[in-house]
Amino acid sequence: MIHRNLAAITLSLVVVASVSATDFYADPQNGKATNDGSEARPWKSLQGVLDDGLIESQEWNALPYNDSRTLVPTHQGAPVKAGDTIWLQTGDYGDLVIQGLYNSRVITVAALKGHAPRFHSIKLQSGSNWRFKGLQVSGEHHPGERQPGKRPQTLIAVESHGFRGPVHDVWVEECVLSSAENSSAWSAEDWNKRASNGIQADGTRITLRNNHLKNVNFGLSVSASHSLIDHNTVENFSGDGMRGLGDHCVFQYNLVKNCYDVNDNHDDGFQSWSRGPKGESGRGTVKGIVLRGNTIINYEDPAQPHRGPLQGIGCFDGMFKDWVIENNVIIVDHWHGLTLLGATNCRIVNNTVVDISPGRPGPPRISIGHHKNGTASTGCTVVNNLTTDLKTVPGVTVGHNLIVTDAASVFTDFRRNDLSLKKGSPAIDAGALELAPKVDIIGTHRPQGAAVDIGAYEFIEK
């Protein structure tokens, strides 16, 4: 099986100070709206807490939002304040909507230990300093009055709004999201009608960490900037596993697997494209994205229904500037294993890109080409990669890459997706030290001052 680094390499976003904080509680089975929110007398509904003005926060002094607006207190004297935590007990909480609340410190909404709070959907529109932790969100968790089977378009949405204002400094951690618990009997029509999108995130400084998404359409769609997408799993999806459209984001140590080909979308494990001033595709530049230590697997079961080709990392409408793509493992059945069309000063180093199935489409390749409009790719480097094919344009620095023709001679157990290097692999000590990441995909330190191995894994003597 694929090994993934268990030690999170974090991106510093906001330091959350702990001053004075109070714990509150909600219990949809035994709580009451008239209670005080204590552990002994919990509230019944989280949405009710919001609607009843029980959270002291800040809002814009006037709407529509513009840069001249200032934040002013709202619901002053309410029991829940900045820095507090609302602990949720087991039960169905329905659809949660938080709108226009900007906290001066983080307010946490979290599952109480041993409990399973369930939501149908969560939307945070225009706000800041919110953390959601340990929650379950599913299209099957609907309140009784909701039409059975009706799905939310997106399970968790973090969005800026032109009228209400931007969103920033939000954490979604350790949540479990699914359109349905089991999709094994779904037809293609079921996938198209019943699969919700997982998480969509706008704004700035958004952290998505240790979440598990399954049976979804698009998995993690991030147009936010300066954000961290870390150690998430997207399992069983029919759109793209991950999307990254915002500048200066880090996507690291995520696992994307099992694509269901049920419509005309060209599915990608990770996809990005630039946007112009009016949103036109391919008319701008996406800057400073890091793709590190991610694993993308087309399918695990050859008998999977609706199995189809998956593009690994597909970036077709540049420009893409100052990207770092390192230590990723990509196992797909498509020519586009790792493709950038329109790249400037991008670095593709120590990745492993292989073919999950012989024949066409494929074999997967690492490719840097010019923008579709003819703008040249310049200043890019492709070094220390293991791949079944390689294609670049003139001006790209290429070196110490190894084309895989016999997977059995290179990897420990290719058929079980273990792409660590076996003893005697031609990739051992064949790489260049200069641009190699200091650690590999599972955190093994690469030797400094000596030759390094090619691909995402550094060889470990067993």
C-alpha positions, 0 to 999 in steps of 0.5 A: 500500500502507499505510505504517507508521511504521518508528521504534518509539515504545517504552514504558519497561518495565524497564531491563535492566542488562548486568553480566557475561554468558556466551553458551551454545549449543544445536544439536539436530542436532550437540549432546550433552546431556553437552556444556558448552554452549560454541560448540564443544560445544553442548547438544542440547536446550533443554528438556533444559537446563531439565530437567537444572537447568542454569539458575540462577534463583529460585523461590517458597519454597513452593507454592501461591503467595500474596503472603507467598511469597518467592523463593529460589535454585534450581539454584545453581551451574548454568552459565547465570545471570541475564543470560546468552544461550542461542544456538540453531542451526538445528533442531527443538526441539519443545515448550518449557515453562519453569515457575516460574523467576524470573530476577533479570536477563533470560535471552535465548533467541535465534536465532544469526545465520543460523540458524532454530531451530524450535519446535512451541510455547513455554509460559512459565508463572509466571516473569520476566525471559525474552526470546525473540528470532528464533524460529520457532514452528509447528504443523508443527514437531513432533518425530518422535514427535508424532502428525503433524498434531496442533496446539498450541492456542497457539503461544506462551503467557505465563501466570500460574498460580494455584498456581505464581505470576504472570508478569512482565517477558517479551519476545517479539521478531522471532519468526515464528509460523504454524499452517502455512506455507500455508493457501491450500487450507484449507477452513472445517473445516481452519481450525477444526481446524488453526489455532492461536492465536498469542500469548496473554499474561497477567501484567504488563510483557509486550512483544510486538514485531516478530513476524509471525503468519500462518495463525492463529485468534486472533492477539495475545491480551493480558490482561496489564497495563502491556504493549507490543504494537508493530510486529507483523503478524497475517496470515490469521486466523480469530478476532480479530486482537488482543485487549486486556483488561488495563489500561494497555497500548499497542498501536501500529503493528501490522498486522492483515489478511485475516480468514477467516470460518469460524465463528460468532465475530464477528471483530474487528481489535481487541477488548476487553471488561471483566470482573467479579470472577468474570470476568463480561463487561461488569461491570468497567472496562478502563483506560488502553489506547492504540491508536496507528497500527495498520492493520486491513484486512478483506482484500487480495484480493477473491477470498480464500476464506472472505471475510467481514465484519470489525469494526475496533475493537470494544469492546462491553462496557464500561466503557472508561476513559481510552482514547486511540485515534489515528492508526489506519487501518481498512478493513473491511466492517462497521458497526462500524469503531470502536465503544466501548459504555460509555466514560469520558474516552476520546479518538478523534482523527485516525483513518481509517475507511473501507468496503472494499466498497460495500453492506451490511454497512456503511458502517463508522462511528465510534461511541460509545454507552452501556453495554448496561446503560444506564450513560452514556458521559461525557467523551469526544471524537471529533475530526479523524477521516475516516470513512464514518459517525459516530454518538455519544450526547449528551454526546460532544464532536464536531468537525472530522470529515469523512464520506467519500462520494467516496474518490477525491477524498480519498485517494492510491490508495484501491483499493490501500489507500493512504489518504494524502491526495491534493493538494486533499483536503478533509481538508487543513488542516481539523482542530483542532490542540488534541488532534491527535497530534504525528506521524501514522501514518508519523511525519510531524510535524503543524504546531504553531501551524497547522491540521492535517489530518483523518485518520491521515495528514498531507499531504505535498507530492510 
